[in-house]
Amino acid sequence: MDIKVGDIVTMKKPHPCGSTRWEITRVGADFKLRCLGCGREVMNPRSKVERGIKRVEREGKEL
């Protein structure tokens, strides 16, 4: 999956704050994501994040 820093992803499961949208801030073996609802930052393994992605937006365009 082609995910880059700055992409906005919509996940299948919501964050406890209720938001499903996250901004990608680091890409590698792990992804670092910032919740667009509350601002919390988390790091998760690439495999877990890629399984949970429903939609990817890049620069206002949906991929």
GROMACS elastic network, one bead per residue, 0.5 to 0.9 nm:
[ bonds ]
;  ai    aj funct       b0    kb
    1    50     6  0.72976   500
    3     6     6  0.88711   500
    3     7     6  0.68310   500
    3     9     6  0.89883   500
    3    24     6  0.80917   500
    3    27     6  0.76734   500
    3    50     6  0.89968   500
    3    56     6  0.79639   500
    4     7     6  0.58113   500
    4    24     6  0.70821   500
    4    25     6  0.84575   500
    4    26     6  0.81183   500
    4    27     6  0.67358   500
    4    58     6  0.85532   500
    5     8     6  0.88521   500
    5    23     6  0.79426   500
    5    24     6  0.51804   500
    5    25     6  0.52291   500
    5    26     6  0.58898   500
    5    27     6  0.64690   500
    6    23     6  0.61043   500
    6    24     6  0.53757   500
    6    25     6  0.61579   500
    6    26     6  0.86146   500
    6    58     6  0.74568   500
    6    59     6  0.82641   500
    7    22     6  0.83510   500
    7    23     6  0.58110   500
    7    24     6  0.55333   500
    7    25     6  0.82594   500
    7    56     6  0.68097   500
    7    57     6  0.58523   500
    7    58     6  0.50096   500
    7    59     6  0.73778   500
    8    21     6  0.66676   500
    8    22     6  0.55593   500
    8    24     6  0.63812   500
    8    36     6  0.89312   500
    8    55     6  0.84480   500
    8    56     6  0.59359   500
    8    57     6  0.50907   500
    8    58     6  0.64898   500
    8    59     6  0.85821   500
    9    20     6  0.81589   500
    9    21     6  0.56832   500
    9    22     6  0.53166   500
    9    23     6  0.63662   500
    9    24     6  0.74900   500
    9    53     6  0.65294   500
    9    54     6  0.73942   500
    9    55     6  0.56838   500
    9    57     6  0.61499   500
    9    58     6  0.87542   500
   10    13     6  0.88248   500
   10    14     6  0.89757   500
   10    19     6  0.89300   500
   10    20     6  0.54235   500
   10    22     6  0.64309   500
   10    52     6  0.85963   500
   10    53     6  0.60008   500
   10    54     6  0.55087   500
   10    55     6  0.50889   500
   10    56     6  0.64476   500
   10    57     6  0.82631   500
   11    14     6  0.68394   500
   11    15     6  0.88992   500
   11    20     6  0.52890   500
   11    21     6  0.64439   500
   11    22     6  0.76397   500
   11    49     6  0.83311   500
   11    52     6  0.54788   500
   11    54     6  0.52196   500
   11    55     6  0.71209   500
   12    20     6  0.71008   500
   12    51     6  0.89765   500
   12    52     6  0.55385   500
   12    53     6  0.61405   500
   12    54     6  0.56256   500
   12    55     6  0.88563   500
   13    19     6  0.89223   500
   13    20     6  0.65597   500
   13    52     6  0.73091   500
   13    53     6  0.89373   500
   14    17     6  0.76677   500
   14    18     6  0.54923   500
   14    19     6  0.54809   500
   14    21     6  0.81623   500
   15    18     6  0.53513   500
   15    19     6  0.55297   500
   15    20     6  0.61302   500
   15    21     6  0.86710   500
   15    35     6  0.77487   500
   15    37     6  0.85163   500
   16    19     6  0.75641   500
   17    20     6  0.89636   500
   17    35     6  0.89408   500
   17    37     6  0.67103   500
   17    38     6  0.66362   500
   18    37     6  0.73634   500
   19    22     6  0.81555   500
   19    35     6  0.72395   500
   19    36     6  0.69789   500
   19    37     6  0.52156   500
   19    38     6  0.80134   500
   20    35     6  0.78740   500
   20    36     6  0.81515   500
   20    37     6  0.80635   500
   21    34     6  0.87466   500
   21    35     6  0.63956   500
   21    36     6  0.57866   500
   21    37     6  0.73923   500
   22    33     6  0.59593   500
   22    34     6  0.54427   500
   22    36     6  0.54264   500
   22    37     6  0.82211   500
   23    32     6  0.85065   500
   23    33     6  0.54954   500
   23    34     6  0.51736   500
   23    35     6  0.65713   500
   23    36     6  0.68001   500
   24    27     6  0.73565   500
   24    31     6  0.70383   500
   24    32     6  0.60684   500
   24    34     6  0.66126   500
   25    31     6  0.75183   500
   25    32     6  0.54077   500
   25    33     6  0.56366   500
   25    34     6  0.69447   500
   25    41     6  0.89510   500
   26    30     6  0.77381   500
   26    31     6  0.54440   500
   26    33     6  0.71915   500
   26    43     6  0.86926   500
   27    30     6  0.63494   500
   27    32     6  0.67984   500
   27    46     6  0.82151   500
   28    31     6  0.61708   500
   28    32     6  0.88689   500
   28    45     6  0.88119   500
   28    46     6  0.73350   500
   29    44     6  0.89486   500
   29    45     6  0.63513   500
   29    46     6  0.56434   500
   29    47     6  0.85661   500
   30    43     6  0.64166   500
   30    44     6  0.55185   500
   30    47     6  0.83863   500
   30    49     6  0.86378   500
   31    42     6  0.82365   500
   31    43     6  0.55468   500
   31    44     6  0.55173   500
   31    45     6  0.61640   500
   31    46     6  0.57364   500
   31    49     6  0.72763   500
   32    41     6  0.68896   500
   32    42     6  0.56675   500
   32    44     6  0.66189   500
   32    45     6  0.88674   500
   33    40     6  0.82808   500
   33    41     6  0.55743   500
   33    42     6  0.54599   500
   33    43     6  0.63172   500
   33    44     6  0.80972   500
   34    37     6  0.88073   500
   34    38     6  0.85061   500
   34    39     6  0.57498   500
   34    40     6  0.56337   500
   34    42     6  0.65754   500
   34    43     6  0.89972   500
   35    38     6  0.58547   500
   35    40     6  0.53782   500
   35    41     6  0.63895   500
   35    42     6  0.82563   500
   36    39     6  0.56633   500
   36    40     6  0.81143   500
   37    40     6  0.82577   500
   44    47     6  0.83793   500
   44    48     6  0.67131   500
   44    49     6  0.65311   500
   45    48     6  0.55189   500
   45    49     6  0.64866   500
   45    50     6  0.87893   500
   46    49     6  0.52756   500
   46    50     6  0.60684   500
   46    51     6  0.86260   500
   47    50     6  0.52998   500
   47    51     6  0.62734   500
   47    52     6  0.88052   500
   48    51     6  0.53586   500
   48    52     6  0.64497   500
   49    52     6  0.52202   500
   49    53     6  0.64023   500
   50    53     6  0.55092   500
   50    54     6  0.89280   500
   51    54     6  0.84796   500
   53    56     6  0.74502   500
   55    62     6  0.74226   500
   55    63     6  0.72026   500
   56    61     6  0.85319   500
   56    62     6  0.59777   500
   56    63     6  0.55336   500
   57    60     6  0.61456   500
   57    61     6  0.54072   500
   57    63     6  0.58710   500
   58    61     6  0.51479   500
   58    62     6  0.62710   500
   58    63     6  0.70957   500
   59    62     6  0.83628   500
